[in-house]
């Protein structure tokens, strides 16, 4: 059931992302001095093939690619971290989602170190927050709570679903409720985070 929820949420966020029509960032760097395990030549070819297809896939096919990258794990990290800087929002979001899906807490620092050239879109910020939370960095919960105030109902519902999945609570938030009702629930979430600010998993974030 959780897998189905994740698929639905990922499909929604990817369709919600505003893809750029600009060219890709060019040839990818060969990671000769990487800290991460490098792929074999055969896997290198598979990674290159999947990366070249990534901008042109949609829906369930895109989700399956994200799953594939996450399954490959460490040998794909350098490529995925590079793709996080792709100017196309949906491509960058897919890379972030794949990193989050690995469950590898070693990636937390790398995700914090990413510096987008421009202010990232709301969708990309939400996806990065979800990835960080999935990797164990709950300081990113505040970004998801901010998302409960997004002007788009779908984005509010997406952030609420992530919060519910990671905390087991919704604190009465309804993405379709009247603004004043939503504001009351958002205040509850902010109080919830504030009351736990001293806990290790909710320590102040670095962003």
Secondary structure, DSSP 8 states (H G I E B T S, - for coil): -HHHHHHHHHHHHHHHS----S----S----TT-SS----HHHHHHHHHHHHHHTT--HHHHHHHHHHHHHHGGGGHHHHHHHTT-SSHHHHHHHHHHHHHH--TTHHHHHHH---SS---HHHHHHHHHHHHHTT-GGGHHHHHHHTT-SSHHHHHHHHHHHHHHHS--TT--TTS-HHHHHHHHHHHHHHHHHTTTSGGG-----
